[in-house]
Amino acid sequence: MTSSDRAPYTWRAEQPAASARWSLFLLALAALTSALIFVRMPGQPLSLAPLIVFAAWRFLPLLGEKADQKMFLGFIFLCFAVDDMSQVPWGREIDILTEDLGVILFKSYGLTGMEFFAIGFSLWLILVRSKAQLLYWVRQNIITVIALSSAIFIASTIAGMYGLASGANVQTYLIQTRFLHILPFWTFIGFVLLRDHRYAEQVILWITVMVTLKSAQAIGVYLMHRDVFKLSEYLVDHYFSAFSVVAMVALTRYLWVTRSWPIKLLCALSALTVLTTYVLNDRRTSYVGFALAFFMLPGLIPTAWLRRLLPKLLIAGGVGALFVGATWNMPAPIGFIGATVRSFGSEDGSEGPSYRDLENANLFAAASSSPLTGIGYGKEFTETYPMPDISFVYERYRMLPHNLFLASWGFGGPLTVAATSLIFISLIWMAGLLLRASDRAPVFFPGLIALFYALQYFSYTFGDIGLQINRNQMLAGFFLGGCFRLLQTYLPREEI
């Protein structure tokens, strides 16, 4: 790492502050401009842009050398403090303040607040760098990881052009590929910010703190509205379970390594809070992703570590097996593992194929009908195998099916499904390399979290529209670019 790379922007701490009169004049000008934009476009977040620019000019120098990293930590706080209103958090009958505040990041005005941040922050990271810093990124192969994260957008765009040329609908095409363009921006941000393992640990800590606080909020909401949640599909939203897995894995590690008993107690209580919400949220997709990562982990950690941990892993596995066996026929939440396994394939009753089976069969049929190109984005798949009509709750069910992995094949053909696969393969591979190198470099924790989140992301993409979610894209891109940067920083080239 060079000294030039550690300086994230061109402000100088010794630069004299602007005069109070000049600052006041610019503030008034920014406020007036914002007001004029608001009058012309009421309700549009663009009206805040002049004030945001003024605040950045006035206060960024106060953040010091690591301004970019501190800004992203603040954004992480905001991301997990408010709810993704597009995912109908807390069910359809409960409306709370954190859901209302979700308009800041998740309401689309052509672009969502998260997209505005990713694009604007990326441009700022480039503009404030020197030429030497940009060349340093090139030497660390930034082009490779950006190209990797762009592949799915490029492939889907090609498939979309084919679809439009063969009679597809433009609006349907844009809905189907809604957030694929933003993954390269998050990947770039992850590459730039994760220039050392300590910052990775800070990001994981903030995510863990925020998910724990949100879990406590969820338990409170549940206790106040138990009658509502008896009929609800989930507690917070579908994807909160993926973030809960990150927090539970992090809390387990904190509990393991800390020597302070007060901190151990705090971690244990926090883990119990997150686990309770995780079970109440009841996302089978997340359970599958967690199990996949858990069983992959022993094959990825250094051999010497595995030998030391094997007795404890066997004991934990035995206790877990006894618990599952004893509670297999019990109802959830105590017997949630057995109840979850029994529920797969029985969404529409015990007779005949389930809705998901029919949906997947139709996607396979779409892929078979156009094996070289896919049917093209901008179209709905044909119900070769008739499905229940769920348009009264989800009108896009034939254009955005649950299994977006198979959909990328059916709509986009082999090129798009290969590009989609590349994201997961690369992230899991890089997480594995970090874990393997843990006996020589301080990269175990980011590798561990990246592995568990990668399998969450894959499971949700395979089973629950995971590519269409803003926060999913943010963490996937951040870990993709960040793990790549850590590998470039800590491992010799020949080991990558």
N, C-alpha and C positions, 0 to 999 in steps of 0.2 A: 504494500500500500504506500503510495507516495503522499508527500505533504500536500501537494496540489489537490489530490482527491479528497482529502479530509476537509477542505474548505468548501462548503456547499453553495456559497453565494458570494457576490462581490462587494457586499456592504463591508465597511470597516468600522470596528468598534470605536476607533478614535475620531471618526467623522463627526464634525460638529452638528448638533441638532438644528433643525430649521427654526427660524425665529417664530415666536408665538403669533406675530401678526401674519406672516406668510402662511402658517398652518391654519389659522382661523379663516383666511381668505379661501384657501383650497377646500377646507371643510364646507364652507358656505356654498362654494361652486359645486361640490359633489352633491350636497343636499338638494340644491336647486335642480341639478341635472336629473337626479333620482326622482324628484317630484314630477318633472316634465315627462319622463318616461312612464311613470305610474299613471299620469293623466291620459296619455295616449294608449297605454296597454295595462289597464287595471288588473291587478292580481298577478301579473307576470313577475317572476323572481328577477328578471333582467333589470328591473327598476333599482335593485340593491347594488348593481355592479359598480356604479361610481363611488358609493360609500365604501364598498369592499376594497376597491383600488386605493382609496385614500387611507384606509386603515392599514393596508399592507405597506404602503409607502412610509407611514408614520411610525408603525410599531414593529415591523420586522427586524430592524437593526437592534432592537432591545433583546431579541431572542438569542443573540450570540452566534457562535460558529455553527451550531447544530440546529439552526432554525428550521430546516426542512424536516428533520426527524421530529422535532417538537410539534410542528404543525400537524404532522400525520398522527401523532399520538392524540392530539386534540380531536382530530377527525374521527379516530377510532372510538373515542369517548362518545361523540355525538351519534355515530353510526349505530351503536348498541344501546344508547340511552333511549332513542325513539324507536317506534315500531314501524315495520314495513306495511304501510296502510294498503298497499296493493295486494297483500296476501290475506286480507281480512283477519287481522290478529284479534284474539279474544272472542272468536265466533262472531256471529252476525247481530247479536243482541246487546253486546256490551261495548260502550264507547267511552274511552278514558283519555286523559290528557296526553299520554305518551303516544297514543295512536293518532290523535289530532296533530301533534307536532311532527308526525311522520311526513307531512306534506313538504317539509323542508328538503328532504332527501329523496323521497320516493314518488311524489306526484310528478307525472310527466307533462312538460310543456314543450313537447318535441324532444327535449332531453330532460332527464331527471336531475335532481340536485347532485346525486352521486356521479353522474356522467359529467356534469359541469365541473365538479371538483377534479375528477380524474384527468380530464382534458386540460383544464386550466393549470392545475398543479404540475402536470408533465411539461407543459410549455414553459412555465416559470423555472422548473429545474434545469431546463436546457438554456434558457436565456441568461441566467445568472452564472453560468459556468464559463470558465476560460477555455480557450482553444486547447490548451494542454490537458485539461480535465476531460474534454470530449474525446481527445485522442487516447487517453488512458482507458476510457470505457471501451473504445474500439479494440485496444490491445487485450482487454479482458473479455472479448467476444460477445459484446452486447448485441451485435447484429444477429448472431446465431439464435439467442433466446427470444429476441423480438420476432424474428422470422418464424420460429417455432410456435409462438403464441398467436401469430397472425394467420397461420395456415388454415385454421377452421373458418375464419372469416373470408379468406380468399376463396376457399373451396366452395363455401355456401353461396358466395356471390356468383361464382361461375354457374353453380346449379340454379341459382335464381334467374340468371340471364337466360339459361336454357328454358326454364319454366315460363318466363315471360314471353319468350319467342314462340312457345307452343300453347299460348292461350291462358296463361296464369293471371291471377289478380295481383296487382301491385301492393295493395294494402295487406293482403294475406301474406305475401312474401316478406314485407317489412315486419309483420307481427312474428312470423316464424324465426326470423334472424335478429330479433330485437336487440339483444345485448352482446352479440358476438363481436361487434366492432370494438368494444371497450376493453376486452381482455388484454390486448397489447399495451394499453396505457397502464393498467394495473401492474403488468409484468415489468414495464419500464420503471415504475415507481418502486417496486420491490427490489429491482436490481440496484437502483441508485441509493436507496436508504439502507439496505442491509449490507453495509460495508464492513461490519464486524458482528460477532456473535452476541455482543452485549445488547445491541439494539434489538436484535431478534427476541431476546429474553424480555426486554421492556414491552415490546408489542404484545407478546404472549401474556405477560402479566396484566396489561390493561384490558385485553380481551377477557381474561379470566375474572378480573374484578367486575367488569361490566356485566358479564353473563351471570355471575353470582348475584349481583344486585337485581338483575332482571328476573332471576329465578325466585328470589325472595318476593318481589312484586307479584310474580305469577301465583305463588302460594297464597298470598294475601287476597288476590282477585278470586282465586278458586274458593277460598273459605267464605267469601262474601257472596258468591254466586253459585253455590253448589248445585242448585236445582237446574241452572242453565247448562252446566257442564255435564250433567247426566246424559244429555242428548247431543253434546258437542263432539265433533270429530277429533279435536285437539285442544290443548290448553292455550298456548301462545300462538304459534303458527307452525306450518309444516317444517320449516327449515331451522327453527330454533334448536331442534335436537342436534343438528350438525355442529352448531356453535357450542352446545352443551358438552359434546364429546371433547372438543378442544379444552374446555375449562376443566372437565373431570380428569383428563390425562395430566394437565398441568398441575392441578391440585394434588394428585397422587404423587407426582414427582416432588412438589414442595414438601409434602408430608414425609416423604422418604428421606430427603436430604437435610432438612432443617434439624438443628439440635436444640432449638428453643421450644420448651413445652407449651408456653402460651401460643406460639406460632403454630405448633402442631395441632393444638386444640382449635384454633381459628380455621386452619385448613380442613380439619375433619368436619367441623360444623358447616363450612362452605361447601365441601364435597357432598355432604348429606342434603343440603339445600338444592344443589344443582341436580343431584341424582333423583330427588323427589319430583322435581319439575320435569326431568327427562322421562320418568316413568308415566307421569300424568299426561305429558304431551303425546306419548304412545305412538311413535312413528316407527313402524316396522322397517322401513327403508333404512333408517339410521342404525337400527339394531344389526342389520346385515353388514353394513359398512364397518361398524365397530368390530364385529366378529372377524371379518376378513383381515383387518389391520392387526388385531390381537394375535391371530394365528400366524401371520406373516412375520411378526416382530422377532421371535426367537431365531429365525433364519437370517436376520439382518444385523443383529448386534454382534460385536466382536466375540470370537470363540471363547476367549478367556473370561469374558463377562458371563457368557452363557453357562460355563462350568460352575461359576460361583453362584449364579442365580437359580440353577436347575432345581436344587432341593426345594427352594421356596416356591418356584413355579409349579412343581409337582404337588406340593401341599395345597397351594391356592386352587389348582385345577381339581384336586380331589374334593375339596370343600365345595367348590362350585358345582361339581357333578352330583354330590350328595344333595345339595340344595335344589337343583333342577329336578332330580329324581323324586324328592319328597314333595315338591310343589307342582309336579307336572299336570295333575288333573284339577288343581285349584284354579279358581277364577283370578283374573287380574285385580289388583296389582301384585298380590303375593305370588301368584303363579303366572306372572306375565310372560315368562319364557315359553312355557308349554302352550299357553293361550295364543301367543304370537305365532308359533310354529303351526298350530292347528288352523289358524286363520288364513294362511296362505292358500290361494286357489279356491277359497270358498266365499268370495265377495258377493256372489249372487245365489248362494245356497249350495247345498251339497250335491246337487244333480247338475250334470253338464259342465261345460267349460265356464270359467269365470269371465268377468268383463275384461280383465287384463289379458287373459289367454286369447280372447277374441280380438282384442286390440292389437296384440303382438302378431297374431296370425295375419291380420290385414296389412300390417307393415311388411311382413315377409312377402306377402302377395304383391305389394307395391314394388318391392325390390326385385322380385322375380319377373315382373312385367317389363321392367326397364333395367336390366342388370348392369349396363355400362354407364348409364347416365342418371338413374333414378327418375322418378316422374317429374322432378323439378320443383323447387320451392315456389310458393304462390298458389298451390293447389291443395285440395283436401284429398285424403286417401279414399279409395272406393271401398265400400263395405262388402267385400267379397264374402265375408262371413258376417251376417247381420248381427248388430250389437244393440243393446238397450239404448234408447234415446235419452241422453242425459243433458240435452241442450237447455233444459229449464234451469239447471244449476251451472252448466259449463258449455256455453255455446260454441266454443272453439275446439271441441273434442276431436274433430276429424282433421284439424290443421295443426294442433299442438297436442299430440297424444302424450300419455304419461312417460313412455319410454323414448326419450329423445335420442338415445344412442341408436336404437333401431330406426327411429324417424330420420336420423341423418343419413342412414343407408337408403331407406325407402324414398325419401325426397331428393337427397343429394348424391346418391350413388356411391361407388367404392371410394372415390376421391375424398368425399366429405366424411365418410365414416373412418377412413384412414387418418384424416386430419384430426377428427375428434378423438380417436384412440391415442394419437400421438401426445395429446395433452396429458392424459392420465398416465400413460407409460413413462413419459419424461419426468413427471412429478414424483411418481413412485420410485423410479430409478434414482433420481437425485436424492430423495429422502433416504433411500437405502445406502447410497454412497456416503452420505453424512453420518449415518449410524455406524457403518463399517469403519469409518475413520475416527470414531469417538475415542479410541484409546491413544490417539496421537494429536487430536485437535479438539478444541472446546465446542463441538458442534452437535453433541448428542441431543440437546433439548430441541433446537429448531428442526433437526431431522425427525425426531419422534413426533412432534406436533404436525409436521408436514405429511408424514406417513398417514397418521390417523385422519387428517383432514382430506387428503387425496382420496382415501377410500370412501369417506362420506360424500365427497363431491361426485365420485364415480357412481355410487349407489343411488344418489338422488337424480343424477342424469339418466341412469338406467331405469329408474322406477318412479320418478316423481317430478318431471319437468325441471330438473335442476339447472339446466343451462340458461333458463329464462329469469334467473333471480340475481338482482344487483349485488347483494352482499356475498352470494356464492362466488360470483365472478371476481369480486374484489379480493377475497382471501385466496382464491385459486391463483390468480395472477400475481398477487403479492408473494406467495410462497414459491411460485414458479420462478420468477425473476430473482427473488431473494436467495433461494437455495442454489441457483446457478452462480450467483455472485459469491456466496460463501465457499462453494467448491473452487472457484477461480482464485479466491483469496488464501485458502488454507491447504489445498491439496496440490501436489505436483501435477503438471499437465498429463504425464503419462498414466496417472491413476484415474483420470476423469473419462 
